[in-house]
Amino acid sequence: MKQSAYTYLSIPLGLLCLILVVSSSCKKETVYAPSSLNRILGFSVVAPGGESLQGSVQGDSIVVYWPSYLAIPDSVSTEIEVSEDAVVEPGAGTKIALKTGTAFKVVAANNEYKTYYLKLVVNQPGIELYELNGFSTTKGGAVNIQLYTILKYIIEDTTVTKFWLQNEAGDALSLPWDFTEQGGSRFVQLKVPNDPAYKEGAYALKIESGTVSYLSSNAIFGILYPGSAKPKADNITEPITVKRGETITFSGSGFFDMKEARLFGYDANWNEQEIGTFTLENFTETSVTYKVPDNFPAGTYELGGWDTDGIFIQLRTSDFIGNWSWSGSNKVYVNIDGNTSFTVE
């Protein structure tokens, strides 16, 4: 008989079962502890209009740089990626308060947690204002300042941008404001309350917007009296003679905030020329008194005359009536009208 090339080992069935049981019991399984990872791997907020703004995780801070051209909403939706098996509260898609200090708690699978805090940084350049000749209105009125040309880089949100008028003493009065549009252009509209606290005069303009502030270098904002407040002087119909070093009184109505008097005429070529100035002594509502300087040119002039011996008299009052410029180029005068002789001895 031909012998097989294979040799069979005969093992009793009971012994085979015992070997298998022992072999199985010696095999070990690896058990993994719950993860302790509690990191924020990615963070973004959804801005108005759908723009996604990425946050930068720095330590326990989530820094979000907010562009200045977007108004800051009260709340935004979030997109958050965290470590595997970790949970974040509040979760992705939840509306959160868009402000520095808003907290996010990331809990790992082993229940260890870490808290992150939102830090909102408004990515805003310095405010720019082209001061021009200033801005002015009466109480109860409004001033429109064009955005993007005259006024630049404010956050267009009335809750985070504020305007004030500041006097020489540094005291500030808040100005309500809103937006208006004219001819396709957008303006900031500053409104002056009809309130006694807002006194007529010139003020610096102070602005705070987000994280930046601005204070005009000059008193560029004027609160004006209405045009009807301008004083009126009585006409002079009788010849007047005054002496140098003495006083002269003019009558009228509504005099207030009176200053010096200006006297001028015209030369042979019709060029205006100053003759002199009377200094203010005192005034009431119906009269104003001036001193004639000792060096005032003596002579007899023709009040209201246009020849070389003519003279015109103007009494200066408040600059804050009608047109106004912070540069001081506009002065308001009350004319003394008449057609008679005016002699200075």
Backbone hydrogen bonds, N-H to C=O, Kabsch-Sander energy under -0.5 kcal/mol:
donor,donor_aa,acceptor,acceptor_aa,energy
8,Y,6,Y,-0.5
10,S,8,Y,-0.6
11,I,9,L,-0.7
16,L,12,P,-1.9
17,C,13,L,-1.9
18,L,14,G,-1.7
19,I,15,L,-2.0
20,L,16,L,-2.0
21,V,17,C,-2.0
22,V,18,L,-2.2
23,S,19,I,-2.5
24,S,20,L,-2.2
25,S,21,V,-2.0
26,C,22,V,-1.1
27,K,24,S,-1.1
41,L,39,R,-0.7
41,L,81,E,-2.8
42,G,81,E,-1.8
44,S,79,E,-1.9
45,V,53,L,-2.2
46,V,77,S,-2.2
47,A,45,V,-0.8
47,A,51,E,-3.6
50,G,47,A,-2.1
53,L,45,V,-2.8
53,L,51,E,-0.5
54,Q,52,S,-0.5
55,G,43,F,-3.2
56,S,63,V,-2.8
57,V,55,G,-0.6
58,Q,56,S,-0.6
58,Q,61,S,-3.1
61,S,58,Q,-2.0
62,I,117,Y,-2.7
63,V,56,S,-3.0
63,V,61,S,-0.6
64,V,62,I,-0.6
64,V,119,K,-2.5
65,Y,54,Q,-0.5
65,Y,63,V,-0.5
66,W,64,V,-0.7
66,W,121,V,-3.3
68,S,123,N,-1.1
70,L,67,P,-1.5
76,V,96,I,-1.9
77,S,46,V,-0.6
78,T,94,T,-0.6
79,E,44,S,-2.7
81,E,42,G,-2.9
83,S,39,R,-1.7
86,A,83,S,-2.1
87,V,107,V,-2.5
89,E,105,K,-2.3
93,G,78,T,-2.4
94,T,91,G,-1.8
96,I,76,V,-2.7
98,L,74,D,-1.8
99,K,97,A,-1.7
101,G,118,L,-3.2
102,T,99,K,-1.7
104,F,116,Y,-2.7
105,K,89,E,-3.0
106,V,104,F,-0.6
106,V,114,K,-2.9
107,V,87,V,-3.4
107,V,105,K,-0.6
108,A,106,V,-0.5
108,A,112,E,-3.7
110,N,35,S,-2.1
111,N,108,A,-1.8
114,K,106,V,-1.9
116,Y,104,F,-3.1
117,Y,60,D,-2.8
118,L,102,T,-3.1
119,K,62,I,-2.8
121,V,64,V,-2.8
121,V,119,K,-0.6
122,V,120,L,-0.5
123,N,66,W,-3.2
123,N,121,V,-0.7
124,Q,122,V,-2.1
128,E,152,K,-1.8
130,Y,150,I,-2.9
131,E,129,L,-0.8
134,G,131,E,-2.0
135,F,220,I,-2.8
137,T,222,G,-1.8
139,K,224,L,-0.7
140,G,192,V,-2.5
141,G,138,T,-2.2
143,V,190,L,-2.7
145,I,143,V,-0.5
145,I,188,V,-2.8
146,Q,144,N,-0.5
147,L,186,R,-2.7
148,Y,151,L,-2.4
150,I,146,Q,-1.0
151,L,146,Q,-2.2
152,K,128,E,-2.9
156,E,154,I,-0.5
157,D,155,I,-2.6
160,V,157,D,-1.3
161,T,157,D,-1.7
162,K,208,E,-3.1
163,F,175,L,-0.5
164,W,206,K,-2.6
165,L,173,L,-2.9
166,Q,204,A,-2.7
167,N,171,D,-2.3
170,G,167,N,-1.8
173,L,165,L,-2.8
175,L,163,F,-2.7
178,D,189,Q,-1.5
180,T,187,F,-2.0
182,Q,185,S,-2.2
185,S,182,Q,-2.3
187,F,180,T,-3.2
188,V,145,I,-2.8
189,Q,178,D,-3.2
189,Q,187,F,-0.5
190,L,143,V,-3.1
190,L,188,V,-0.6
191,K,176,P,-2.5
192,V,141,G,-2.5
195,D,193,P,-1.8
198,Y,195,D,-2.0
199,K,197,A,-1.3
201,G,223,I,-1.6
203,Y,221,F,-2.7
204,A,166,Q,-2.8
206,K,164,W,-2.6
206,K,204,A,-0.6
207,I,214,Y,-3.0
208,E,162,K,-2.3
209,S,212,V,-2.7
210,G,160,V,-1.7
212,V,209,S,-2.0
214,Y,207,I,-2.7
216,S,205,L,-2.3
220,I,218,N,-1.7
221,F,203,Y,-2.7
222,G,135,F,-2.9
222,G,220,I,-0.5
223,I,201,G,-2.8
224,L,137,T,-2.4
224,L,222,G,-0.6
225,Y,320,F,-3.5
229,A,226,P,-2.1
230,K,227,G,-1.5
232,K,253,S,-2.6
234,D,251,S,-2.6
236,I,337,D,-2.7
237,T,235,N,-0.6
240,I,341,S,-2.1
242,V,343,T,-2.8
245,G,292,V,-2.9
246,E,243,K,-2.0
248,I,290,Y,-2.4
250,F,288,V,-2.6
252,G,286,T,-2.1
253,S,232,K,-2.7
255,F,285,E,-2.4
259,K,316,R,-2.9
261,A,278,F,-2.4
262,R,314,Q,-3.4
263,L,276,G,-2.3
264,F,312,F,-1.9
265,G,273,Q,-2.5
266,Y,307,D,-0.5
267,D,271,N,-2.1
270,W,267,D,-2.1
273,Q,265,G,-2.6
275,I,263,L,-2.6
276,G,263,L,-1.8
278,F,261,A,-1.8
279,T,291,K,-1.7
281,E,289,T,-2.9
282,N,289,T,-1.3
284,T,287,S,-3.3
288,V,250,F,-2.3
289,T,282,N,-3.1
290,Y,248,I,-2.9
291,K,279,T,-2.9
292,V,246,E,-3.5
296,F,293,P,-1.5
299,G,344,V,-2.3
301,Y,299,G,-0.6
301,Y,342,F,-2.9
302,E,309,D,-2.3
303,L,301,Y,-0.7
303,L,340,T,-2.8
304,G,311,I,-2.8
305,G,302,E,-2.5
310,G,307,D,-2.0
311,I,302,E,-2.1
312,F,264,F,-2.6
313,I,336,I,-0.6
314,Q,262,R,-2.7
315,L,334,V,-3.0
316,R,260,E,-2.3
316,R,314,Q,-0.6
317,T,332,V,-2.5
318,S,256,F,-0.6
321,I,319,D,-0.7
322,G,225,Y,-0.8
326,W,133,N,-1.3
328,G,325,S,-1.8
331,K,329,S,-0.6
333,Y,331,K,-0.5
334,V,315,L,-2.8
335,N,333,Y,-0.6
336,I,313,I,-2.5
337,D,335,N,-0.8
339,N,236,I,-0.8
342,F,301,Y,-2.9
343,T,240,I,-3.2
344,V,299,G,-2.8
345,E,242,V,-2.9
345,E,343,T,-0.5
